[in-house]
Amino acid sequence: MGTVGAPATSPRDGEVVMTRADSTAAAWWRALPLTRVVRVEGAPLRDLADHVDPLPSDAPAPLFFCADNAAVASASTLTDAVVAAVEQAAIELIPLVVPGTDSPGDHSSLVRDAARARAVDLARSSAHFGPYLAHLAAARASARPPRTDTFSRETRLTGAARVVAQAHGRDGAVVILDVPADAPSRDVAAAAEWLCRTGVGVWLTGDGAMDVDRCPAYRVDVPAAPTDVATIVDRFRPASYPPVVGHPHAASAAEDRLYRLLSAREWATGRGHNQVVRLSEIGRPFTVDVVWARERIAVEIDGPEHRSRHRFSDDRSRDNLLQTRGWMVLRFTNDDVLTDHESVVATIEQAVHRRRAKGTPT
């Protein structure tokens, strides 16, 4: 069994760094192969998901998939479920690959046809398969689920994984597949090997993965995620993935709404979405929803999971660290952004103007 760990990074104490996570932040991400199916032992899915916040810069683009008993009924059903999940992630992320595919409020045939044309044009100078990329772009532009019988499973998986990887700025993608107990190991192995041959890395975890003994095992040691802290696999099921640095999380309606609201305001320039912040040598890097680095303003959008005891305490500790270094921290709930957005935007605007009037904090 292979063993990999997660050495810590070491910026200067007190330094604030706004960047992607360092490649050394999680060595196990680059130690596990993508060319064959492996089992991950020593860390459950939640701990692995918590450890991609932030995602190391040299890691493949991850998609966490929590298989239920229906999905693992056979090799075919599991394959279909994973392909559908990767394809859905690609549809959510395709605006980062094909500009102009996202047009809220206008899902007309003209918008759809324009999205198709842009996708075909982009594919001519890339590794994407034009007809399938256009298929995804049209699904996003029309806000309708794509037909699953237009392209083969092989084409769908390969094409969707390519979109997911490119959206994250990575060379490849990996599915971290959580296998339930008592899942038929032969069917899981057959599905995982097909997925791996076709276009994605496959790492198996969960109680049922231990029975898939025809693939090598790697032990991964990462800190345990507190039981009442919501990771991305708790927030989004059955499939989830980390946010792309610089953009709202594609599956978060609140983050997307705030992004669109701020994009329409001239004063809101200079911000960054889902930026990684590192405050000290011994502190763990973390992701902030919206940041004005020059003005030192951090905006967080809290879902229901932030009301948990551990998460609330962690949020307050993070806020205190930011504030002692001259940052202003503004927190809003998902409901605030979705139902009272005018008040939210007004509060942020006042903070930005106030900081700019006083000059850049030191």
N, C-alpha and C positions, 0 to 999 in steps of 0.2 A: 504494500500500500504506500502510495506517495504521501508526503506531508508537506503542506505549505502554510506559511504564516502571513502576518500583516505588519511589517515594520513601520514605525511611525516616521513622519516627516519632521524636519527641524528648522523652521524659519526662526529669525531672530525674535527674542522675547519682546512682546509689545507691538510687533509689526502687523499691520493689517494688509492682507493679500487678497486681491479680487481676481481669481483665476480659476482655471480648471484644477481638479485635484491632481496632485503629483502622482507620477507613475508608480512610486514606491509605496503609496498609501495602502495598497492591497495587493501584495505580490501574488496571492493565489489566483487573481484574475488572469494573469498572463502565464501562470504555470500550468493551468489545466488546458488540455488540447481541445481544438475545435474539429479535428479530423476524425475523431472516433468518440463513441459514446462512453462516458465515464460516470461513476457513482461518486457523489460528494457525501462524505461522512463527517460527523463531528459538529455539524451546524445545521439546524433546521432552516426551512425556507425563510421564515421571518427574520432570522439573524442575518442571513445572506442579503436579504432585501434591505435591511437597515444599514448594511455595510456598503451599499452603493450610493449613499448620500454623504458626500458627493461621489460620483462615478469616476474611478481612476482614469486618467487620460489615455492610457494604452489598453484599456479593457475593451472587449467586444461589446457591441450594443446588446444589453440583456433584455429578455422578455420572460417574466416569471409566469408560469402557468400552473394553476392549482387544479389538477384533474379530479373529477368526482367519479363515483362508481359507474355512472352512465357513460362517461367518456372512455373508461378503460374496459368496457364490455368486450371489445375485440380490438385487434390491431388496426382495423379499418376505422372504427369509430374514434379511436384515439388520434390517429393520423388526421382525420377530418377535423377534429376539434382543435388541434394545434394549428393546422393550416388556416382555419378560419380565424383563430386568434391573431396569428401573425399578419394575416390580411387586414383585419380590422385595425391593428396598430398602424399598418402602412397607410390606411385611409386617413386615420387621424393625423399622421405625421407628414402626409404628402405635400401640404403647403410649404414645408421647409425644403422640398426637393423640386417641386414644380410650382413656381410662383403663379398666383392668379387663380388657383383652384378653390380658394376659399372666398365665397361671396355671400356673407350673411344676409338673409332676407330676399335674395334673388337667386332662385334655383331654376330659372327658365332654360329652355332648350338652347338659347343663344349663349348663355353662360357655360352650359355643359359642353357645347360644341367648341367654344373657345378654349376651354380647359383641355379637351382632347387634342386640339391642334398644338397647344403649347407642349403637351407631353410628348407627342410624336416628334416635334421639332427638337426637343431636348434629347430624346433617345438617339437621334442621329449622331450625336457627338459624345455618346456615353455607352456604358455597358448595358443599359436598360433595354428590355424588349419593348419596342414601341407600342404595339397593340395592347399589351397588358398594362403598361404604364398609363396609356390613355384610358383604359378600362377603370383603373383606380381613380384617376383624375376626374372622370365623369361621375363616378359614384360620389366622390366628395362634393363636387360642384352641384349635383342634383339632390344631395342629402338623402339618397336612397341606397339601400343595401345592394351590392353588386350581385349579379347572377353567378352562381357557383358552377354552372355547367358550361360556361363559355370557354374556359381554359382548363387544361388538365391540372391535377393536383401538383405535379412537378413544376409546371410553369407558375402557378400561383405562389407556391412556397418560395421558389427561387427569386421571383420578381418582388414579392412582398418583403422578403428578408433583405434584399438589396436596398429597398426604399428605407426600411428601418435603420439599417446600418449607416446609410448616407445621411439621414436626418440627424443622427447622433455624431456625425463626423468620424465614423469608424470604418475599418476595412471589412468587418464581418459582424455577424450576429450570433447569439447563442440563446437557446431556450433552456431555462432552468425549470425542469419538469418535476413537480411535486407529486409523487405517486402514492395513492392511498394504500393502507394496509389491505392485504388479501387480494390485491390486484393480480390478474393472471400474468405472471412474470414473463412467460414466453411471448404473449401478445405485446406487453410493454417493450420488451427487447426488440421485437420485430418492428414495431412502430418507430422506436427511437433510432434504430439503425437505418431505416428508410429515410427519416427526417435528416439524419446526419449525412447520408450519401447525397441527398438532394439539394441542400442549400444552407443548413444552419448547424452550428454546434449543438450538442445535446448533453446536458449535465443532469443526472437523475438525483433526486433527494427525496426525503420522506420515508415513512415506515415500509412502504411497498417496494422501494428501490433496493433495499437490502437483499431481496430475493432474486434480483437480476444479477446473477453471479457470472455471467459470461462477458462482463466488461470490467475494466480495472477500477479500483477504488482509490480515491484521494481523500486524505483527511484535511479538513480546513478548520483552523482555529480562529474564530472571530468573537468579539464581545457579544454577549447575549443581549437581545433587545428586550427592554422591560415589557412585562406582559400586558400592561395597559397603555402602551405607546403604540399608536397606529403607524405601521409601515405602509409602503405603497401596495403590498400584497393584501393588506387589510382594507385599504381605501378602494381599490379597484379589483374586482374579481369577475371572471376567473383569471383574466390576464392583466398584467400590469408591467409598467416600465418606468424608469426614472425620468425626470424632466430633462429637456435639452437645455444646456446652458445658453442663456440669452433669450429664451422664449418661455411663454406660459406653458404649463403642463397641458398637453393636447387633450387629456381626458378630464380636465378640471374646468367646469363651466364658470366658476367664479374667477379663476385666474385668467381665462380667456376674455371674460367680460371686462375685467379691469384693464387688460392689455388694450382692448379696442377703445375703451373710453379714454385712456391716456394717450393713445396714438393720435387722437383727434385734437389734442391740446398742444399748442405750440410751446407753452411753458414747461411741458413734461419731457422735453428733450434731455438727453444726457443720462437717461436711466438705463438700468440693465435688469433683465428678468432672470430669476433662478440663477443668481450669481453665487459663487463659492467664496466664503469669507473664512479667513484664518486669523485669529486674534493673538495667539501666543504660541510659544514653542511647545508647551505641553497640552495646549487645547486642541481638540479635534476640529477639523474643518467642518463647516456646515453650510447649508444652502439657504439663502434668503430670497423670498419671493420677488420683491422689487427693491432695487437699490439705486440711489443717486450717490455715487462714490464721492464726487467732488463736494457735494453738500453734506455728505455723511448722514443720509436719511435711509432708514431701512423700513420697508412696509411688509408686514406679514398678513396673510389671509388664513384664518384659522377655521378648519372644519370641526365637526363635533368631537373628533378624537383629541383635540387640544384641551378639552375639559377634563381629561383624565388626570389623576393626581400626579403621576410621574411626568406626564407631558407638560402639565401646568408648571411644575417645579423647574423642569428643564428650560421651558420658555422664559421664565423669570430670570433664571441664571444667565441665559444667553442675552436677554435684554440688559441686565446689569453690566455684563462685560462690554457690550456695545456702548452703553451710556457712559461708562467710566472712561472710554476712549473718545468721547466727544460726539457720539452718534445720537440721533433722535430716532426713536423706535415708535412706529405707529402700527397698531394691531386692529384688524377688522375681522368679522366673521364672514363666512360664505354668504349667509343671509343678508348681511349688511351690503355686500357688493351686488347681490342679485336683486334686492328689493329696495334698497335705499342708496343707490349708487351716486345720486347727486350730492348727498351729504358726505359720502366717502371721498369723492373727487375734490369737493370743496375743502375738506380737511387737509388733504394731501397738498393741494395748491397753496394753501396758507402756509404750510410748513416749508415748502420749497421757496416761496417768496421771502419768508422770514430769514431763512438761512442765507439766501443769496444777498439780501440787503445787509446782513452782518458780515459778509465775506466768508471765504472758505474756512471752516473750523480747523484748528490745529491740535 
